[in-house]
Structures are given as structure tokens and as C-alpha cells.
Amino acid sequence: MADRSEEIIVELTDIGVSEHDALVIADCIVTRKSCSWVNTDPVDDKLVQDINSLVKKNNYNISVKVDAVPTRSKFIWDVKVK
């Protein structure tokens, strides 16, 4: 299972996801558990679209949503297992 996580992390970082966020998303995919977190790594709409395109292409059966908190320079990630 660790090899699968590493493969997913590489796919995500290749499209621009930070390593920390990629680790959490990969864990959600492999363990089939939803997760939410907050951090300051920049995220834009194109990155979220690219993540969801990758998710759909690979049938990962999760949804990824990121909300910006501009007044705090933070981003709230929400990964849900479908």
C-alpha cells in the first residue's frame, strides 16, 4: 500500500500540490477516509481543477474542495470520500 501512496504523491506534486497536501490527499485515497485541514500553502482554482481532473481520471472516488481565508492567508482543504 505504501507504494501506491508514493505513486499518488508523485502524481499530485507533479501538478503543483505541495508535498504536505499531497501526503494527506494520498492518505485519504488509500485509507478511504475523509479529512479536512488548514494550512498556508498557496492554492488557486486551476490547481483545484487539476487535482479533481486527476482524481476523476484515476477513479479515486474522492472530492477535493479548497476554500481560501484571505484575511488570514490560509486555505481550508476538505477531502471527502464518495
Secondary structure by P-SEA (a helix, b strand, c coil): caaaaaaaaaaaaaacccaaaaaaaaaaaaacccccccccccccaaaaaaaaaaaaaacccbbbbbbbcccccbbbbbbbcc
